[in-house]
């Protein structure tokens, strides 16, 4: 973990940008810098999740699992994932699983802190702006506890056109679901244990949902369930 912090701290060193560059267009030096950093953040984010999911303390093993799973057809991917998860229970103790989970939380915190810094300095680092192909929206989905605090900044990025509205809405809905609340924007279908099927999102008030969607440029929600 100390190596991760040190690595991100080095990458966090500000890159020089031309004052004549328009605010939404990154200077080449900044763009190249962010490509390297965001790709590494994504790699570390995925690695620690494989470590937790499959019960290994070895980064090399986690990386290998990720490469193998990525190359499998979906049915084989699911079967292998289920087998590895079942083996995890026999391979690790509850204490070891707790240690891995804490490692993931620590990693999420470091990545989120760096993401905040990037947004403050450069705006939302979308793949379109950076060319990193790092899917930075995933970092928000992995930090639902921080969404309320970051909402004003993220909304400003949506308004500026740097953060896709749907990605912001998905992060907000994920945060609400983690707290046991209904979705606001209705971005994700939900598993209904009563029917054993995937159902449209449940919202409290479709008019309020559609008003919230309109505020960030999303079309009205067509498929939904109203909360009783």
ZAMAR-770818 format. One record per residue: residue in one letter; chain; x negated, y negated, z negated of N, C-alpha, C in turn. Coordinates in Angstrom, 1 decimal. Each point is the difference from the previous one (the first is absolute). Layout:
BEGIN
a  A  X  Y  Z  X  Y  Z  X  Y  Z
...
END
This chain:
BEGIN
x  A  -0.8  1.2  0.0  0.8  -1.2  0.0  -0.9  -1.3  0.0
x  A  -1.1  0.1  -0.7  -0.9  -1.2  0.0  -0.5  -0.2  1.3
x  A  -0.3  1.1  0.8  -0.6  -0.2  1.3  1.1  -0.6  0.9
x  A  1.3  0.4  -0.2  1.0  -0.6  0.8  0.1  -1.5  -0.2
x  A  0.0  -0.4  -1.3  0.1  -1.4  -0.4  -1.1  -0.8  0.6
x  A  -1.2  0.6  -0.1  -1.2  -0.7  0.5  0.1  -0.1  1.5
x  A  0.5  1.0  0.7  0.1  0.0  1.5  0.9  -1.1  0.4
x  A  1.2  0.0  -0.6  1.0  -1.1  0.4  -0.5  -1.4  -0.4
x  A  -0.7  -0.1  -1.1  -0.6  -1.3  -0.4  -0.9  -0.5  1.1
x  A  -0.8  0.9  0.5  -1.0  -0.4  1.1  0.8  -0.4  1.2
x  A  1.0  0.8  0.4  0.8  -0.4  1.2  0.8  -1.2  -0.2
x  A  0.3  -0.4  -1.3  0.8  -1.2  -0.2  -0.7  -1.3  0.2
x  A  -1.3  0.1  0.2  -0.8  -1.3  0.3  0.6  -0.7  1.2
x  A  0.4  -1.3  -0.2  0.7  -0.7  1.1  -0.9  -0.1  1.2
x  A  0.7  0.1  1.2  -0.6  -0.2  1.3  0.3  -1.3  0.5
x  A  -1.0  -0.6  0.7  0.2  -1.4  0.5  0.9  0.0  1.2
x  A  0.9  -1.0  0.0  0.9  -0.1  1.1  -0.1  -1.4  0.6
x  A  0.2  -0.1  1.3  0.0  -1.4  0.6  1.1  -0.8  -0.4
x  A  -0.2  -1.3  -0.3  1.1  -0.9  -0.4  0.9  -0.3  1.2
x  A  -0.5  0.2  1.2  0.8  -0.3  1.2  0.9  1.2  0.4
x  A  -0.1  1.1  -0.7  0.8  1.2  0.3  1.5  -0.2  -0.5
x  A  1.0  0.2  0.8  1.4  -0.1  -0.5  0.2  0.9  -1.2
x  A  0.8  -0.4  -1.0  0.2  0.8  -1.2  0.4  1.4  0.1
x  A  0.8  0.4  1.1  0.5  1.3  0.1  -0.9  0.9  0.9
x  A  -1.1  -0.6  0.6  -0.9  0.8  0.8  -1.3  0.0  -0.8
x  A  -0.5  1.2  -0.3  -1.2  0.2  -0.8  -1.2  -0.2  0.8
x  A  -1.0  -0.6  -0.5  -1.3  -0.1  0.7  -0.6  1.4  0.1
x  A  -0.8  0.2  1.1  -0.5  1.3  0.3  -0.7  0.6  -1.2
x  A  -0.8  -0.9  -0.7  -0.8  0.6  -1.1  0.9  0.4  -1.2
x  A  1.0  -0.7  -0.2  1.0  0.4  -1.1  0.7  1.2  0.4
x  A  0.5  0.1  1.3  0.7  1.1  0.5  -0.8  1.3  -0.1
x  A  -1.3  -0.1  0.4  -0.9  1.2  -0.1  -0.2  0.4  -1.5
x  A  -0.2  -1.0  -0.8  -0.2  0.3  -1.5  1.3  0.7  -0.6
x  A  1.2  -0.5  0.4  1.2  0.6  -0.6  0.2  1.4  0.6
x  A  -0.3  0.2  1.3  0.1  1.3  0.5  -0.7  1.1  -0.8
x  A  -1.3  -0.4  -0.3  -0.8  1.0  -0.8  0.6  0.2  -1.4
x  A  0.4  -1.1  -0.7  0.5  0.0  -1.3  1.3  0.8  -0.1
x  A  1.0  -0.4  0.9  1.3  0.6  -0.1  -0.1  1.5  0.3
x  A  -0.8  0.4  1.0  -0.1  1.4  0.3  -0.6  0.8  -1.2
x  A  -0.9  -0.6  -0.7  -0.6  0.7  -1.2  1.0  0.0  -1.1
x  A  0.8  -1.1  -0.2  1.0  0.0  -1.0  1.1  1.1  0.3
x  A  0.3  0.2  1.3  1.0  1.0  0.4  -0.6  1.4  -0.3
x  A  -1.2  0.2  0.4  -0.7  1.3  -0.2  0.0  0.4  -1.5
x  A  -0.4  -1.0  -0.9  0.0  0.3  -1.4  1.4  0.3  -0.6
x  A  0.9  -0.8  0.5  1.4  0.2  -0.4  0.5  1.4  0.3
x  A  -0.2  0.4  1.2  0.4  1.4  0.4  -0.7  1.1  -0.7
x  A  -1.3  -0.2  -0.2  -0.8  1.0  -0.7  0.4  0.2  -1.4
x  A  0.3  -1.0  -0.8  0.3  0.2  -1.4  1.4  0.6  -0.1
x  A  0.9  -0.2  1.0  1.3  0.6  0.0  -0.1  1.5  0.3
x  A  -0.9  0.4  0.9  -0.2  1.4  0.3  -0.6  0.7  -1.3
x  A  -0.9  -0.7  -0.7  -0.6  0.5  -1.2  1.1  0.3  -1.1
x  A  0.9  -0.9  -0.1  1.1  0.2  -1.0  1.0  1.1  0.5
x  A  0.4  -0.1  1.3  1.0  0.9  0.5  -0.5  1.4  0.0
x  A  -1.3  0.3  0.2  -0.4  1.3  0.2  -1.0  0.4  -1.1
x  A  -0.2  -0.8  -1.0  -0.7  0.4  -1.2  -1.5  0.2  0.2
x  A  -0.7  -0.9  0.6  -1.4  0.1  0.1  -0.7  -1.2  -0.4
x  A  -1.2  0.2  -0.7  -0.8  -1.2  -0.4  -1.1  -0.3  1.1
x  A  0.0  0.8  1.1  -1.0  -0.2  1.0  0.5  -0.9  1.1
x  A  -0.6  -1.1  0.2  0.4  -0.9  1.2  -0.2  0.7  1.3
x  A  -1.0  0.8  0.1  -0.3  0.7  1.3  1.1  1.1  0.3
x  A  0.5  0.7  -1.1  1.1  0.9  0.2  1.3  -0.7  0.4
x  A  0.2  -1.1  -0.7  1.2  -0.8  0.4  0.0  -0.5  1.4
x  A  -1.2  -0.5  0.5  -0.1  -0.4  1.3  0.2  1.1  1.0
x  A  -0.5  1.2  -0.3  0.1  1.2  0.9  1.5  0.4  0.1
x  A  0.7  0.0  -1.2  1.4  0.3  0.1  0.8  -1.0  0.8
x  A  -0.3  -1.3  -0.1  0.6  -1.0  0.8  -0.2  0.3  1.5
x  A  -1.2  0.3  0.4  -0.3  0.2  1.4  0.7  1.2  0.5
x  A  0.1  1.1  -0.8  0.6  1.2  0.5  1.5  -0.2  0.1
x  A  0.7  -0.7  -1.0  1.4  -0.2  0.1  0.4  -0.9  1.2
x  A  -0.9  -1.0  0.2  0.3  -0.9  1.1  0.0  0.7  1.4
x  A  -0.7  1.1  0.1  -0.1  0.7  1.3  1.1  1.1  0.1
x  A  0.8  0.2  -1.0  1.0  1.1  0.1  1.4  -0.5  0.5
x  A  0.7  0.9  0.7  1.4  -0.3  0.3  0.8  -0.2  -1.2
x  A  1.1  -0.7  0.0  0.7  -0.4  -1.2  0.4  1.1  -0.9
x  A  0.5  1.1  0.7  0.4  1.2  -0.8  -1.2  0.6  -0.8
x  A  -1.1  0.2  0.7  -1.2  0.5  -0.7  -0.5  -1.0  -1.0
x  A  0.1  -1.2  0.3  -0.5  -1.0  -1.0  0.8  0.1  -1.3
x  A  1.3  0.1  0.1  0.9  0.1  -1.2  -0.3  1.3  -0.7
x  A  -0.2  1.1  0.7  -0.3  1.3  -0.6  -1.3  0.0  -0.8
x  A  -1.0  -0.6  0.6  -1.3  -0.1  -0.6  0.0  -0.9  -1.2
x  A  0.7  -1.1  0.1  0.2  -0.9  -1.1  0.6  0.6  -1.2
x  A  1.1  0.8  0.2  0.7  0.7  -1.0  -0.9  1.0  -0.7
x  A  -0.7  0.7  0.8  -0.9  1.0  -0.6  -1.1  -0.6  -0.8
x  A  -0.6  -1.1  0.4  -1.0  -0.7  -0.7  0.5  -0.6  -1.3
x  A  1.2  -0.5  0.0  0.6  -0.5  -1.2  0.3  1.1  -1.0
x  A  0.4  1.1  0.5  0.3  1.2  -0.9  -1.3  0.4  -0.7
x  A  -1.1  0.1  0.8  -1.3  0.4  -0.5  -0.6  -1.0  -1.0
x  A  0.4  -1.3  0.1  -0.5  -1.0  -0.9  0.4  0.3  -1.4
x  A  1.1  0.5  -0.3  0.5  0.3  -1.3  -0.9  1.0  -0.7
x  A  -0.5  1.0  0.8  -0.9  1.0  -0.5  -1.4  -0.5  -0.1
x  A  -0.4  -0.9  0.8  -1.3  -0.5  0.2  -0.4  -1.1  -1.0
x  A  1.0  -0.7  -0.5  -0.3  -1.1  -0.9  0.8  0.0  -1.3
x  A  -0.5  -0.6  -1.0  0.8  0.0  -1.3  0.8  -1.3  0.0
x  A  1.0  -0.1  -0.9  0.7  -1.3  -0.2  -0.9  -1.2  -0.2
x  A  -1.0  0.2  -0.8  -1.0  -1.1  -0.3  -0.7  -0.4  1.3
x  A  -0.4  0.9  0.7  -0.7  -0.3  1.3  0.9  -0.7  1.0
x  A  1.3  0.4  0.0  0.9  -0.6  0.9  0.3  -1.5  -0.5
x  A  0.0  -0.2  -1.3  0.2  -1.3  -0.5  -1.2  -0.9  0.3
x  A  -1.2  0.5  0.0  -1.2  -0.7  0.3  0.1  -0.4  1.5
x  A  0.3  0.9  0.9  0.1  -0.3  1.4  1.1  -1.1  0.2
x  A  1.1  0.1  -0.7  1.1  -1.0  0.2  -0.5  -1.4  -0.4
x  A  -0.7  0.0  -1.1  -0.6  -1.3  -0.5  -1.0  -0.6  1.0
x  A  -0.7  0.9  0.6  -1.0  -0.4  1.0  0.7  -0.7  1.2
x  A  1.1  0.6  0.4  0.8  -0.6  1.1  0.6  -1.3  -0.4
x  A  0.5  -0.2  -1.2  0.5  -1.2  -0.5  -1.1  -1.1  0.0
x  A  -1.2  0.4  -0.5  -1.1  -1.0  0.0  -0.4  -0.4  1.4
x  A  0.0  0.9  0.9  -0.3  -0.3  1.4  1.0  -0.9  0.6
x  A  1.3  0.3  -0.2  1.1  -0.9  0.5  -0.2  -1.4  -0.6
x  A  -0.4  -0.2  -1.2  -0.1  -1.3  -0.6  -1.1  -0.8  0.7
x  A  -1.2  0.7  0.2  -1.1  -0.7  0.7  0.4  -0.4  1.4
x  A  0.6  0.9  0.7  0.4  -0.3  1.4  1.0  -1.1  0.0
x  A  1.0  0.0  -0.9  1.0  -1.1  0.0  -0.6  -1.3  -0.3
x  A  -1.0  -0.1  -1.0  -0.6  -1.2  -0.3  -0.8  -0.6  1.2
x  A  -0.6  0.9  0.7  -0.7  -0.5  1.2  0.9  -0.4  1.1
x  A  1.2  0.7  0.2  1.0  -0.4  0.9  0.5  -1.4  -0.3
x  A  0.2  -0.3  -1.3  0.5  -1.4  -0.4  -1.1  -1.0  0.5
x  A  -1.2  0.3  -0.2  -1.1  -0.9  0.4  0.0  -0.3  1.5
x  A  0.2  1.1  0.7  0.0  -0.1  1.5  1.2  -0.9  0.5
x  A  1.1  0.3  -0.6  1.2  -0.8  0.4  -0.2  -1.5  -0.4
x  A  -0.6  -0.3  -1.1  -0.2  -1.4  -0.4  -1.0  -0.6  1.0
x  A  -1.0  0.7  0.5  -1.0  -0.6  0.8  0.4  0.0  1.5
x  A  0.6  1.1  0.4  0.2  0.1  1.5  1.5  0.2  0.4
x  A  0.9  0.1  -1.0  1.4  0.4  0.4  0.1  1.5  0.1
x  A  1.2  0.5  0.3  0.2  1.5  0.0  -0.9  0.6  1.1
x  A  -0.8  1.0  -0.4  -0.9  0.6  1.0  0.6  1.1  0.8
x  A  1.0  -0.4  0.8  0.7  1.1  0.8  -1.0  0.6  1.0
x  A  0.3  1.2  0.4  -0.8  0.7  1.0  -0.1  -0.8  1.3
x  A  1.1  -0.8  0.3  -0.1  -0.8  1.2  -1.0  -1.1  -0.1
x  A  -0.1  -0.6  -1.2  -1.0  -1.1  -0.1  -1.4  0.5  -0.2
x  A  -0.2  1.2  -0.6  -1.3  0.4  -0.4  -0.6  1.1  1.0
x  A  0.9  0.8  0.6  -0.4  1.1  0.8  -0.5  1.2  -0.8
x  A  0.3  0.0  -1.3  -0.6  1.0  -0.9  0.7  1.4  0.1
x  A  1.3  0.0  0.5  0.8  1.2  0.0  0.0  0.7  -1.4
x  A  0.1  -0.9  -1.0  -0.1  0.5  -1.4  1.4  0.1  -0.7
x  A  1.1  -0.5  0.6  1.3  0.0  -0.5  0.0  -0.6  -1.5
x  A  -0.4  -1.2  -0.2  -0.1  -0.6  -1.3  1.4  0.0  -0.8
x  A  1.1  0.1  0.7  1.3  0.0  -0.6  0.1  1.2  -1.0
x  A  -0.8  1.1  0.2  0.0  1.1  -0.9  -0.5  -0.4  -1.4
x  A  -0.9  -1.0  0.0  -0.5  -0.4  -1.3  1.1  -0.6  -0.9
x  A  0.9  -0.7  0.7  1.2  -0.5  -0.8  0.9  1.1  -0.5
x  A  0.2  1.0  0.9  0.9  1.1  -0.4  -0.6  0.8  -1.2
x  A  -1.3  0.0  -0.1  -0.7  0.7  -1.1  -0.1  -0.9  -1.3
x  A  0.5  -1.2  0.1  0.0  -0.9  -1.2  1.3  -0.6  -0.2
x  A  1.1  0.8  -0.2  1.3  -0.6  -0.2  0.2  -0.9  -1.2
x  A  -0.8  0.2  -1.0  0.0  -0.8  -1.2  -0.4  -1.5  0.3
x  A  -0.7  -0.2  1.0  -0.6  -1.3  0.3  0.9  -0.9  1.0
x  A  1.0  0.6  0.6  0.7  -0.6  1.0  0.8  -1.3  -0.5
x  A  0.6  0.1  -1.1  0.7  -1.2  -0.5  -0.9  -1.2  -0.2
x  A  -1.2  0.3  -0.5  -1.0  -1.1  -0.3  -0.4  -0.6  1.4
x  A  -0.2  0.9  1.0  -0.5  -0.4  1.3  1.0  -0.5  1.0
x  A  1.3  0.1  -0.4  1.1  -0.3  0.9  -0.2  -1.4  0.7
x  A  -0.2  -1.1  -0.8  -0.1  -1.3  0.6  -1.1  -0.1  1.1
x  A  -1.2  0.6  -0.3  -1.1  0.0  0.9  0.4  0.9  1.3
x  A  0.6  1.1  -0.2  0.3  0.9  1.1  1.1  -0.6  0.8
x  A  1.0  -0.7  -0.6  1.0  -0.7  0.8  -0.6  -1.1  0.9
x  A  -0.9  -0.7  -0.6  -0.7  -1.0  0.8  -0.7  0.6  1.2
x  A  -0.6  1.2  -0.2  -0.6  0.7  1.2  1.0  0.4  1.0
x  A  1.2  0.5  -0.5  1.1  0.3  1.0  0.4  -1.2  0.8
x  A  0.2  -1.1  -0.7  0.4  -1.2  0.7  -1.0  -0.5  1.0
x  A  -1.3  0.2  -0.4  -1.1  -0.4  1.0  -0.2  1.0  1.1
x  A  0.7  1.1  0.0  0.0  1.0  1.0  -1.2  0.9  0.0
x  A  -0.7  0.0  -1.2  -1.2  0.9  -0.1  0.4  1.3  -0.6
x  A  1.0  0.1  -0.8  0.4  1.2  -0.6  1.4  0.4  0.5
x  A  0.1  1.2  0.7  1.3  0.4  0.6  1.1  0.0  -1.1
x  A  1.1  -0.5  0.3  1.1  -0.1  -1.0  0.4  1.4  -0.5
x  A  0.1  1.0  0.9  0.4  1.3  -0.5  -1.0  0.6  -1.0
x  A  -1.3  -0.2  0.2  -1.0  0.5  -0.9  0.2  -0.7  -1.4
x  A  0.3  -1.3  0.0  0.2  -0.6  -1.3  1.3  0.6  -0.6
x  A  1.0  0.2  0.8  1.3  0.5  -0.6  -0.2  1.4  -0.5
x  A  -0.8  0.8  0.7  -0.3  1.4  -0.5  -0.7  0.0  -1.4
x  A  -0.9  -1.0  -0.1  -0.8  0.0  -1.3  0.9  -0.4  -1.1
x  A  0.9  -1.0  0.3  1.0  -0.4  -1.1  0.9  1.1  -0.4
x  A  0.6  0.7  1.0  0.9  1.1  -0.3  -0.7  1.1  -0.7
x  A  -1.3  0.3  0.3  -0.7  1.0  -0.7  -0.2  -0.4  -1.5
x  A  -0.3  -1.3  -0.2  -0.2  -0.5  -1.4  1.3  0.2  -0.8
x  A  1.1  -0.3  0.6  1.3  0.1  -0.7  0.3  1.4  -0.3
x  A  -0.2  0.9  1.0  0.3  1.4  -0.3  -0.9  0.6  -1.1
x  A  -1.2  -0.4  -0.1  -0.9  0.4  -1.1  0.6  -0.4  -1.3
x  A  0.6  -1.2  -0.1  0.6  -0.4  -1.2  1.4  0.5  -0.2
x  A  0.5  0.9  0.9  1.3  0.6  -0.2  1.1  -0.9  0.5
x  A  -0.3  -1.0  0.8  1.0  -1.0  0.6  0.4  0.4  1.4
x  A  1.1  -0.6  0.5  0.4  0.2  1.3  -0.9  -0.8  1.0
x  A  -0.1  0.5  1.2  -0.7  -0.8  1.0  0.7  -1.3  0.3
x  A  -0.8  -1.0  0.3  0.5  -1.3  0.4  0.2  -0.1  1.5
x  A  -1.0  0.5  0.8  0.1  -0.2  1.4  0.5  1.3  0.7
x  A  0.0  1.1  -0.7  0.5  1.3  0.6  -0.9  0.5  1.1
x  A  -1.3  0.1  -0.3  -1.0  0.4  1.0  -0.2  1.5  0.1
x  A  0.4  0.7  -1.0  -0.4  1.4  -0.1  1.2  0.9  -0.3
x  A  0.2  1.0  0.8  1.0  1.1  -0.3  -0.4  0.7  -1.3
x  A  1.0  0.6  -0.6  -0.3  0.6  -1.3  0.5  1.4  -0.1
x  A  -0.7  0.8  -0.8  0.4  1.4  -0.2  1.1  0.0  -1.1
x  A  1.1  0.7  0.4  1.2  0.1  -0.9  0.0  1.4  -0.6
x  A  -0.4  0.1  -1.3  0.0  1.4  -0.6  1.4  0.6  0.0
x  A  1.0  -0.8  0.0  1.4  0.6  -0.1  0.3  0.8  1.3
x  A  -0.5  -0.5  1.1  0.3  0.6  1.3  -1.2  0.8  0.6
x  A  -1.2  -0.3  -0.6  -1.2  0.6  0.5  -0.4  -0.5  1.4
x  A  0.4  -1.2  0.3  -0.3  -0.6  1.3  -0.5  -1.4  -0.1
x  A  -0.5  -0.5  1.2  -0.5  -1.3  0.1  1.1  -0.9  0.4
x  A  0.3  -1.1  -0.8  1.1  -0.8  0.2  -0.5  -1.5  0.2
x  A  0.9  -0.8  0.6  -0.4  -1.4  0.2  -0.2  -0.7  -1.4
x  A  -0.7  -1.1  0.0  -0.4  -0.7  -1.2  1.3  -0.5  -0.8
x  A  -0.1  0.1  -1.3  1.1  -0.5  -0.8  -0.3  -1.4  -0.5
x  A  0.9  -0.9  0.2  -0.2  -1.4  -0.3  1.2  -0.5  -0.9
x  A  -0.2  -1.1  -0.8  1.0  -0.4  -0.9  1.1  -0.8  0.8
x  A  -0.4  -0.8  0.9  0.9  -1.0  0.7  -0.5  -0.2  1.4
x  A  0.7  0.5  1.0  -0.5  -0.1  1.4  -0.1  -1.4  0.4
x  A  0.8  -0.9  -0.4  -0.1  -1.4  0.4  -1.3  -0.6  -0.6
x  A  -0.3  0.3  -1.2  -1.2  -0.5  -0.6  -1.2  0.6  0.7
x  A  0.1  1.3  0.3  -1.1  0.6  0.7  -0.3  -0.6  1.4
x  A  1.1  -0.2  0.7  -0.2  -0.6  1.4  -0.4  -1.5  -0.1
x  A  0.4  -0.7  -1.0  -0.5  -1.4  -0.2  -1.5  0.0  -0.3
x  A  -0.4  1.0  -0.8  -1.5  0.0  -0.3  -0.7  0.4  1.2
x  A  0.5  1.0  0.8  -0.6  0.4  1.2  -0.1  -1.2  1.0
x  A  1.0  -0.8  0.1  0.1  -1.1  1.0  -1.1  -1.0  -0.4
x  A  -0.2  -0.2  -1.3  -1.0  -1.0  -0.5  -1.4  0.3  0.5
x  A  -0.3  1.3  0.2  -1.3  0.3  0.5  0.0  0.5  1.4
x  A  1.1  -0.2  0.7  0.0  0.3  1.4  0.4  1.4  0.4
x  A  0.6  0.8  -0.9  0.4  1.3  0.3  1.4  0.1  0.4
x  A  0.4  0.9  0.9  1.4  0.1  0.5  0.8  0.6  -1.2
x  A  1.3  -0.2  0.1  0.9  0.6  -1.0  -0.2  1.5  -0.1
x  A  0.2  0.5  -1.2  -0.1  1.5  -0.2  1.2  0.7  0.5
x  A  -0.2  1.0  0.8  1.2  0.7  0.7  0.3  1.3  -0.8
x  A  -0.9  0.7  -0.6  0.2  1.2  -0.7  -0.3  -0.2  -1.5
x  A  1.0  0.2  -0.8  -0.2  -0.2  -1.4  1.1  0.7  -0.8
x  A  -0.2  0.1  -1.3  1.0  0.4  -1.0  0.1  -1.0  -1.1
x  A  1.2  -0.3  -0.4  0.2  -0.9  -1.1  -0.1  0.7  -1.3
x  A  -0.6  -0.6  -1.0  -0.1  0.6  -1.3  1.4  0.0  -0.6
x  A  0.3  1.0  -0.8  1.4  0.1  -0.6  0.1  -1.1  -1.1
END
